[in-house]
Amino acid sequence: MAKFDPAGLLLPHVAAMEAYTPIVPFEVLSRQLGRAPGQIVKLDANENPNGPAPAVREALAAYPFLHIYPDPEQRELRAALAEYAGTTGGPPTGGPISAPGGPPSSVTADHILPGHGADELIDLLCRLTVGPGDAIIDCPPTFGMYSFDAGLAGATVVRVPRRADFSVDVAGIEAACRAERPPKLLFLTSPNNPDGSLLPPSVLAQLLQLPVLVVVDEAYIEFAGLEHSVASWVPEHDNLVVLRTFSKWAGIAGLRLGYGIFPDWLMPVLWKAKQPYNVSVAAAVAGLASLRHRAGIQPTIDALVRERERLEAELGRIPFLQPYPSRANFVLCRVTGRDAAVLKAQLAAQGILVRHYAKAGLENCIRVSAGRPEQTDALLAALARI
């Protein structure tokens, strides 16, 4: 009888994968830097430094049924999300958005599936649609989970790099779709991470003519303004999915809550395949409270936008930094005349954390999240000392 070989249990494509590199947890960073959490300015993960609204904390503290399994269909949350997905954002009185040449949004709860963060929905889409022999289109530099989850499913990742200004290469995508076996999924991010550029509606309209399921990730759309969302397009397009998250605008990244707006034909398959209790009670309670009190949260979103604008202006005055225009809650900078990795380390030594990149299209770059005014002050003072 053959000896048990643990490695033989693994699928070959999984065994050969490179691991995704997440941000180091805050408490670990505190120990590594030898600084108390209050002495660290964390601007490396695009988190909302204000955290959840007071009403969200109160709702979590008051919820009496933590010992009961959550609603597997998230009915109340989906109803609230349907109203939110069809508004212009900000206060609850916002009106519907129309697709180009189309009627007002008809997004309903039947189009919406919440997830354990938008990451779960990216993974679910890949597992439902692609496997060995299939392909997706990725447009780097962008969020790394698209290629990671496609690889986990055994699919090939066809990379169509963005142009130097981070705009999407439409001709390159169209060429990829002319393959003998066309890719099944196209992932796009608007605003894009890590540069913060928006996907023009005319470009999306052109790409929706292709025989591919287009997934638009709107994780940062609240900072650009919901008038730039394409969620209302979904009911009119069988090949469009829009993903969103509560992590950024609502400040509950640690609770992991996202959602997708999906075409009618895909929803029954998603319901069949998702984990029954994929959204925790705490996440659902926090999400509902955030939606109910979003008029009170809007000032913190506006404040982060002001800090992003301030960052763009102030970082542009530093001789060795070249910031890119952004519509998200972060600013990407090309570092010139010095090593970006060294710059990151110099800032970390002063308790300032930023994201460093050294990959294709992002050579010698750092990304800085918008924080509170005093955090921007600390960053600028640290850069002046360097």
Secondary structure as the mmCIF struct_conf table of DSSP 4:
data_model
#
loop_
_struct_conf.conf_type_id
_struct_conf.id
_struct_conf.beg_label_comp_id
_struct_conf.beg_label_asym_id
_struct_conf.beg_label_seq_id
_struct_conf.end_label_comp_id
_struct_conf.end_label_asym_id
_struct_conf.end_label_seq_id
HELX_LH_PP_P HELX_LH_PP_P1 ALA A 2 PHE A 4
HELX_RH_3T_P HELX_RH_3T_P1 PRO A 6 LEU A 9
BEND BEND1 LEU A 10 LEU A 10
HELX_RH_AL_P HELX_RH_AL_P1 PRO A 12 ALA A 15
TURN_TY1_P TURN_TY1_P1 ALA A 16 ALA A 16
HELX_LH_PP_P HELX_LH_PP_P2 MET A 17 TYR A 20
HELX_LH_PP_P HELX_LH_PP_P3 PRO A 22 PRO A 25
HELX_RH_AL_P HELX_RH_AL_P2 PHE A 26 LEU A 33
TURN_TY1_P TURN_TY1_P2 GLY A 34 GLY A 34
HELX_RH_3T_P HELX_RH_3T_P2 PRO A 37 GLN A 39
STRN STRN1 VAL A 41 LYS A 42
BEND BEND2 ASP A 44 ALA A 45
TURN_TY1_P TURN_TY1_P3 PRO A 49 ASN A 50
BEND BEND3 PRO A 52 PRO A 52
HELX_RH_AL_P HELX_RH_AL_P3 PRO A 54 ALA A 62
TURN_TY1_P TURN_TY1_P4 LEU A 66 HIS A 67
BEND BEND4 ILE A 68 ILE A 68
HELX_LH_PP_P HELX_LH_PP_P4 TYR A 69 ASP A 71
TURN_TY1_P TURN_TY1_P5 PRO A 72 GLU A 73
HELX_RH_AL_P HELX_RH_AL_P4 ARG A 75 ALA A 85
TURN_TY1_P TURN_TY1_P6 GLY A 86 GLY A 86
BEND BEND5 THR A 87 THR A 87
BEND BEND6 GLY A 89 PRO A 91
TURN_TY1_P TURN_TY1_P7 PRO A 92 THR A 93
STRN STRN2 SER A 98 SER A 98
TURN_TY1_P TURN_TY1_P8 PRO A 100 GLY A 101
BEND BEND7 GLY A 102 GLY A 102
HELX_LH_PP_P HELX_LH_PP_P5 PRO A 103 PRO A 103
STRN STRN3 PRO A 104 PRO A 104
HELX_LH_PP_P HELX_LH_PP_P6 SER A 105 SER A 105
HELX_RH_3T_P HELX_RH_3T_P3 ALA A 109 HIS A 111
STRN STRN4 ILE A 112 GLY A 115
BEND BEND8 HIS A 116 HIS A 116
HELX_RH_AL_P HELX_RH_AL_P5 GLY A 117 THR A 129
TURN_TY1_P TURN_TY1_P9 PRO A 132 GLY A 133
STRN STRN5 ALA A 135 ASP A 138
BEND BEND9 PRO A 140 THR A 142
TURN_TY1_P TURN_TY1_P10 GLY A 144 GLY A 144
HELX_RH_AL_P HELX_RH_AL_P6 MET A 145 LEU A 152
TURN_TY1_P TURN_TY1_P11 ALA A 153 GLY A 154
STRN STRN6 THR A 156 ARG A 159
TURN_TY1_P TURN_TY1_P12 ALA A 164 ASP A 165
BEND BEND10 PHE A 166 PHE A 166
HELX_RH_AL_P HELX_RH_AL_P7 VAL A 170 ALA A 176
TURN_TY1_P TURN_TY1_P13 CYS A 177 ARG A 178
BEND BEND11 ALA A 179 ARG A 181
BEND BEND12 LYS A 184 LYS A 184
STRN STRN7 LEU A 185 THR A 189
BEND BEND13 SER A 190 PRO A 191
TURN_TY1_P TURN_TY1_P14 ASN A 193 ASP A 195
HELX_LH_PP_P HELX_LH_PP_P7 SER A 197 PRO A 200
HELX_RH_AL_P HELX_RH_AL_P8 PRO A 201 LEU A 207
TURN_TY1_P TURN_TY1_P15 LEU A 208 GLN A 209
BEND BEND14 LEU A 210 VAL A 212
STRN STRN8 LEU A 213 ASP A 217
TURN_TY1_P TURN_TY1_P16 ALA A 219 TYR A 220
HELX_RH_AL_P HELX_RH_AL_P9 ILE A 221 ALA A 224
HELX_RH_3T_P HELX_RH_3T_P4 LEU A 226 HIS A 228
HELX_RH_3T_P HELX_RH_3T_P5 ALA A 231 GLU A 236
TURN_TY1_P TURN_TY1_P17 ASP A 238 ASN A 239
STRN STRN9 LEU A 240 THR A 245
BEND BEND15 PHE A 246 PHE A 246
TURN_TY1_P TURN_TY1_P18 SER A 247 TRP A 249
BEND BEND16 ALA A 250 GLY A 251
HELX_RH_3T_P HELX_RH_3T_P6 ALA A 253 LEU A 255
STRN STRN10 GLY A 258 ILE A 261
HELX_RH_3T_P HELX_RH_3T_P7 ASP A 264 LEU A 266
HELX_RH_AL_P HELX_RH_AL_P10 MET A 267 ALA A 273
BEND BEND17 LYS A 274 LYS A 274
TURN_TY1_P TURN_TY1_P19 PRO A 276 TYR A 277
BEND BEND18 VAL A 279 VAL A 279
HELX_RH_AL_P HELX_RH_AL_P11 VAL A 281 ARG A 292
TURN_TY1_P TURN_TY1_P20 HIS A 293 HIS A 293
HELX_RH_AL_P HELX_RH_AL_P12 ARG A 294 LEU A 315
TURN_TY1_P TURN_TY1_P21 GLY A 316 ARG A 317
BEND BEND19 ILE A 318 ILE A 318
TURN_TY1_P TURN_TY1_P22 PRO A 319 PHE A 320
STRN STRN11 LEU A 321 PRO A 323
HELX_LH_PP_P HELX_LH_PP_P8 TYR A 324 PRO A 325
BEND BEND20 ARG A 327 ASN A 329
STRN STRN12 PHE A 330 VAL A 335
BEND BEND21 GLY A 337 ARG A 338
HELX_RH_AL_P HELX_RH_AL_P13 ALA A 340 ALA A 349
TURN_TY1_P TURN_TY1_P23 GLN A 350 GLY A 351
STRN STRN13 ILE A 352 LEU A 353
STRN STRN14 ARG A 355 TYR A 357
BEND BEND22 LYS A 359 LYS A 359
TURN_TY1_P TURN_TY1_P24 ALA A 360 GLY A 361
TURN_TY1_P TURN_TY1_P25 GLU A 363 ASN A 364
STRN STRN15 CYS A 365 SER A 369
HELX_RH_AL_P HELX_RH_AL_P14 PRO A 373 ARG A 385
#
